[in-house]
Amino acid sequence: MSGESDNLRAMQSEDVKRIRDGLGCSMGQLAAALGVEVKTLLAWESGDLFPTKRHADRLRALERQGPSAIKKASPKGPTAGPDLLGDPRFWNVVRKLAANPELFAKVEKLSEGYE
């Protein structure tokens, strides 16, 4: 479709997925760039919900800007504080800690040497 007609049609789940893939970012990174929760982005990608016109326009703008438009954590990741709370890797570790008592015990022991 042409750019103008693209902007007139509703954004579909496959459009959201294609844009995220093209940007080479995680759901968390794209959600942060759009100012929405990850669960909202997940609902868009699954077709349960559709982006508002404002969000669809923002998605298209990010797509035009390309991968450099998305803020990505450095390979080391954030070191501490509020930046860490926005890192999806942090929440992945928290989920694993909560689900695995043996891992929790190992991390607790490892953490004894840190403030």
Backbone as a ProteinNet text record, in pm:
[ID]
protein_1_A
[PRIMARY]
MSGESDNLRAMQSEDVKRIRDGLGCSMGQLAAALGVEVKTLLAWESGDLFPTKRHADRLRALERQGPSAIKKASPKGPTAGPDLLGDPRFWNVVRKLAANPELFAKVEKLSEGYE
[TERTIARY]
83.5	0	87.4	31.7	108.2	111.4	205.3	218.6	93.1	26	-95	-207.8	-230.1	-337	-303.5	-173.7	-132.7	-180	-167.9	-205.3	-355.5	-433.9	-578.9	-640.7	-573	-631.1	-589.7	-674.3	-643.6	-518.9	-439.1	-318.7	-358.9	-310.1	-341.1	-228.1	-256.4	-157.2	-29.8	-44.4	74.7	158.8	94	168.4	255.4	196.7	270	390.1	368.3	477.7	586.6	544	640.2	724.4	659.9	732.7	831.4	786.5	877.5	995.3	967.3	1076.1	1173	1118.9	1202.2	1287.5	1234.8	1310.3	1413.1	1398.3	1493.2	1492.5	1373.3	1364.9	1273.6	1282.9	1197.7	1062.2	968.1	837	852.2	937.8	958.2	1015.3	1109.2	1169.9	1069	989.9	891.6	780.9	736.9	633.4	681.9	806.6	862.3	866.2	904.1	911.4	772.7	670	533.4	461.5	518.7	453.7	333.5	340.8	233.1	292.4	205	250.9	276.7	364.7	396.3	270.2	181.6	58.9	-28.4	-23.2	-98	-37.5	94.8	162.7	137	140.1	111.3	-30.3	-126.3	-265	-275.4	-197.2	-196.5	-141	-29.8	33.7	-50.5	-131.3	-215.6	-350	-379.7	-505.4	-621.5	-594.5	-700.6	-743.9	-650.3	-676.2	-606.4	-643.1	-578.3	-527.6	-413.3	-359.7	-454.1	-459.2	-533.4	-463.2	-528	-467.2	-336.5	-335.4	-213.6	-99.3	-128.4	-24	15.8	-80.5	-48.7	41.4	10.1	95.1	235.5	245.7	376.9	453.7	385	449.4	504.1	423.7	469.3	588	585.1	697.8	825.1	814	930.5	981.4	888.9	928.5	1008.1	962.8	1034.5	1173.6	1185.8	1314.6	1412.1	1359.8	1444.8	1492.6	1575.1	1618	1683.1	1747.2	1813.1	1712.5	1583.9	1481.3	1447.2	1486.4	1452.4	1571.1	1545.7	1650.9	1672.3	1795.5	1828.9	1932.1	1920	2016.3	2152.9	2254.2	2388.7	2407.1	2505.4	2525.3	2541.1	2602.8	2616.9	2484	2394.7	2266.8	2279.8	2167.1	2171.9	2237.1	2301.3	2375	2288.4	2197.6	2116	2006.6	1922.7	1822.4	1706.9	1639.1	1518.4	1542	1661.3	1688.9	1677.8	1720	1715.2	1570.9	1478.7	1338.4	1275.9	1331	1280.4	1343.6	1438.4	1509.6	1434.7	1383	1308.7	1391.6	1524.5	1609.5	1601.9	1590.5	1578.4	1453.7	1341.7	1216.7	1218.7	1292.9	1308.7	1381.9	1484.9	1559.2	1469.8	1393.7	1303.1	1202.5	1147.6	1051.6	1115.6	1239	1309.2	1339.1	1377	1403.6	1278.2	1166.1	1040.6	993.3	1025.5	975.6	1069.1	1192.8	1290.7	1362.8	1319.4	1380.7	1531.2	1574	1716.6	1798	1749.1	1817	1817.3	1705.7	1697.8	1804.6	1818.9	1918.4	2059.9	2089.4	2222.4	2248.2	2148	2164.2	2176.3	2100.4	2109.5	2249.1	2304.6	2440.8	2542	2528.8	2616.7	2609.5	2491.8	2473.3	2530.1	2572.5	2625.4	2746.1	2822.4	2940.1	2911.5	2785	2747.1	2665.3	2675.1	2592	2448.9
-118.9	0	124.4	232	356.7	412.2	501.5	559.9	628.7	703.6	775.3	679.6	577.7	483.2	397.9	373.4	303.5	378.7	510.1	591.4	597.5	565.4	572.8	443.3	331.4	205	176.7	98.8	62.4	-25.5	-6.8	-87.9	-224.9	-327.8	-465.4	-525	-639.8	-705.6	-736.3	-780.6	-813.1	-688.9	-571.6	-446.4	-415.7	-433.1	-405.3	-499.3	-627.1	-725.4	-691.9	-657.5	-625	-503.1	-403.7	-282.8	-314.9	-391.8	-426	-508.9	-604.7	-684.8	-596.5	-504.3	-415	-321.8	-286.9	-200.6	-280.5	-413.2	-498.8	-474.9	-460.8	-430.5	-529.9	-529.2	-614	-547	-622.8	-564.6	-454.2	-477.4	-376.8	-247.2	-259.6	-139.9	-63.2	-133.6	-65.3	-5.9	-80.2	-27.7	100.9	101.6	222	338.4	311.2	417	473.9	390.3	433.2	487.4	463.9	507.9	422.6	292.6	199.6	85.1	7.4	-109.9	-225	-315.3	-431	-511.3	-523.9	-602.2	-540	-408	-341.7	-377.3	-370.3	-405.7	-552.1	-638.9	-780.6	-798.9	-724.5	-732.4	-683.2	-580.4	-533.1	-640.5	-702.8	-803.9	-930.4	-958.6	-1078.1	-1049.1	-922.2	-885.3	-871.7	-879.1	-863	-717	-626.4	-482.2	-423.2	-300.5	-231.2	-96.6	-52	77.2	190.9	292.2	412.7	479.6	575.1	646.8	711.6	768.7	833.8	732.8	615.2	514.4	455.4	437.1	386.3	486	615	718	714.7	694.9	689	565.5	452	330.4	353.1	416.3	442.2	538.4	637	731.6	659.6	571.3	494	405.9	346.9	262.3	343.4	464.8	549.9	587	609.1	647.3	530.9	410.4	292.5	253.3	148.7	92.4	191.7	294.6	389.7	473	466.7	542	479.8	354.7	283.1	284.3	330.9	330.9	186.9	142.9	7	13.9	-79	-84.9	-120.8	-71.7	-109	-257.7	-320.8	-464.5	-499.8	-410.2	-435.6	-417.5	-336.6	-308	-197.2	-149.5	-45	-96.9	-8.1	-52.2	-57.3	35.1	35.5	140.5	144.6	248.9	232.2	343.6	339.4	282.1	301.8	245.9	93.6	34	-111.1	-161.4	-85.8	-128	-131.1	-57.8	-57.2	-161.8	-236.4	-336.8	-468.8	-521.3	-647.3	-764.7	-756.8	-865.5	-874	-759.1	-756.7	-834.5	-806	-871.6	-1020.1	-1057.1	-1198.7	-1270.1	-1205.3	-1263.6	-1270.6	-1165	-1164.1	-1278.2	-1297.8	-1406.2	-1541.6	-1560.2	-1686.2	-1705.1	-1596.8	-1605.6	-1645	-1586.1	-1614.1	-1757.1	-1812	-1944.8	-2058.1	-2025.9	-2130.5	-2109.8	-2178.3	-2160.9	-2192	-2288.8	-2323.1	-2206.9	-2146.4	-2030.6	-1913.9	-1893.2	-1785.5	-1804.2	-1926.2	-1953.6	-1925.6	-1963.7	-1938.5	-1789.3	-1715.8	-1571.7	-1502.8	-1546.9	-1489.2	-1506.2	-1625.1	-1649.8	-1563.8	-1558.2	-1476	-1329	-1282.7	-1142	-1100.4	-1195.7	-1162.9	-1070.1	-1073.7	-990	-849.8	-817.7	-687.7	-607.4	-476.2	-390.2	-398.4
0	0	0	-52	-50.4	89.5	115.5	248.5	296.1	204.2	242.8	276.6	193	221.7	343.1	370.4	492.3	615.3	611.7	727.2	747.3	643.2	653.2	704.1	687.9	732.6	877.1	943.4	1082.5	1085.1	1187.9	1201.8	1255.3	1189.9	1226.2	1310.1	1370.8	1456.3	1378.7	1253.9	1175.1	1144.3	1137.8	1117.2	1239	1357	1480.8	1491.1	1464.4	1469.7	1368.8	1246.4	1140.5	1179.1	1236	1275.6	1387.1	1487.7	1598	1546.7	1459.4	1402.1	1324.2	1246.3	1166.9	1252.3	1368.7	1460	1539.6	1539	1609.8	1759.7	1814.8	1958.5	2028.9	2159.4	2240.9	2259.5	2310.4	2342.5	2445.9	2544.6	2649.3	2593.6	2502	2443	2359.7	2279.9	2196.6	2283.1	2383.4	2473	2539.6	2584.4	2647.6	2548.8	2426	2324.4	2293.5	2307.5	2278.3	2401.7	2519.4	2643.2	2679.6	2646.6	2682.7	2763	2825.4	2898.6	2801.6	2841.5	2757.5	2729.6	2827.2	2805.9	2696.6	2682.8	2575.3	2440.3	2431.3	2306.9	2271.9	2371.1	2349.2	2294.7	2348.4	2300.1	2156	2120.5	1981.4	1888.8	1931.1	1845.5	1832.8	1931.6	1925.2	1858.8	1833.5	1769.3	1865.8	1996.5	2095.7	2107.4	2085.5	2084.2	1963.1	1930	1819.2	1867.6	1815.1	1857	1819.1	1904.2	1870.6	1753.3	1691.8	1580	1623.9	1743.1	1794.5	1805.5	1858.8	1873.1	1737.8	1649	1515.1	1441.8	1455.8	1393.4	1451.5	1582.4	1647.6	1600.8	1588.4	1537.5	1397.3	1312.3	1175	1173.3	1262.9	1270.8	1314.3	1413.1	1457.3	1343.7	1269.1	1156.4	1053.5	1024.7	928.6	979.4	1112	1170.9	1173.7	1184.5	1185.4	1323.6	1331.4	1459.1	1554.9	1503.6	1593.3	1673	1638.1	1709.6	1844	1864.2	1987.1	2082.3	2203.2	2305.5	2351	2338.5	2379.9	2491.1	2584.5	2694.3	2638.1	2702.6	2661.4	2686.8	2621.8	2643.6	2791	2869	3012.3	3083.7	3026	3088.8	3190.2	3240.7	3341.3	3467.8	3540.5	3658.1	3783.1	3800.5	3921.2	3909.1	4011.6	4020.5	3924.5	3898.2	3815.4	3675.7	3618	3485.8	3487.8	3594.9	3606.4	3603.3	3660.9	3664.8	3525.7	3431.8	3296.6	3206.9	3259.7	3180.2	3188.4	3074.7	3079.3	3128.9	3114.1	3164.2	3316.4	3382.4	3528.3	3571.5	3504.7	3542.2	3507.6	3406.1	3374.1	3487.3	3541.7	3654.4	3778.4	3804.9	3920.8	3909.3	3790.3	3768.5	3799.1	3752.4	3777	3925.2	3992.9	4136.6	4213.7	4175.8	4245.7	4221.4	4105.9	4070.1	4110.3	4149.5	4172.3	4306.1	4411.9	4543.7	4545.8	4468	4464.4	4406.2	4300.1	4241	4339.2	4406.7	4505.2	4612.5	4663.4	4767.3	4716.2	4592.7	4536.1	4520.6	4472.1	4453.1	4588.6	4685.3	4819.3	4876.5	4861	4907.3	4831.1	4700.7	4618.7	4658.6	4695.8	4728.1	4863	4944.3	5077.3	5070	4962.5	4948.9	4896.7	4872.5	4818.1	4918.4	4906.4	4992.8	4954.5
[MASK]
+++++++++++++++++++++++++++++++++++++++++++++++++++++++++++++++++++++++++++++++++++++++++++++++++++++++++++++++++++

